[in-house]
């Protein structure tokens, strides 16, 4: 019988583990989980400990979310520009190719 993977197993999980030879930059004040950057810690506190956070941590979380949204928007702009450039290149090459052949 084939078992269906649980919902948690299907989620995409970013690599957040600290390697044994790596020194963590910061740790969660609630669960002592180590993080590579302070931004990752802030996002973790907002997601995992929202019922325990302070107003300062809430402001930091909202700021980190805004920064993440801005970075994602910029990434999407770059993807659209790249796809547009590839499309334009194919159109131009098609026009040149048919004008040479015809």
C-alpha positions, 0 to 999 in steps of 0.5 A, spaced: 500 500 500 502 506 498 502 512 503 501 519 502 506 524 504 504 528 510 502 535 508 509 537 512 513 533 508 510 536 501 512 543 504 518 547 501 523 548 507 529 553 506 535 550 508 536 553 515 541 548 518 547 551 521 553 546 519 557 544 525 563 548 523 559 554 522 558 559 527 551 562 528 550 569 528 544 569 532 539 565 536 532 565 537 530 568 544 525 563 545 527 556 543 535 558 542 535 555 535 541 558 531 540 562 525 545 565 520 543 572 519 539 576 524 533 577 519 532 569 519 531 570 526 526 575 526 522 572 521 522 565 525 520 569 531 514 572 527 512 565 524 513 561 530 513 565 536 508 570 534 504 569 541 510 571 545 513 577 541 514 584 544 512 590 540 519 591 538 520 584 535 513 585 531 516 592 528 522 588 526 518 582 523 514 587 519 520 591 516 523 584 514 517 582 511 517 589 507 524 588 505 522 580 503 516 583 499 521 588 495 526 583 494 521 578 491 518 584 487 525 586 484 526 578 482 519 578 478 521 584 474 528 581 473 524 575 470 519 579 466 525 583 463 529 576 461 523 573 458 521 579 454 528 579 452 528 572 450 522 573 446 524 579 443 531 576 440 526 570 438 522 575 434 528 579 431 532 572 429 525 570 426 524 576 422 532 576 420 532 568 418 525 569 414 528 575 410 534 571 408 531 565 406 526 568 402 
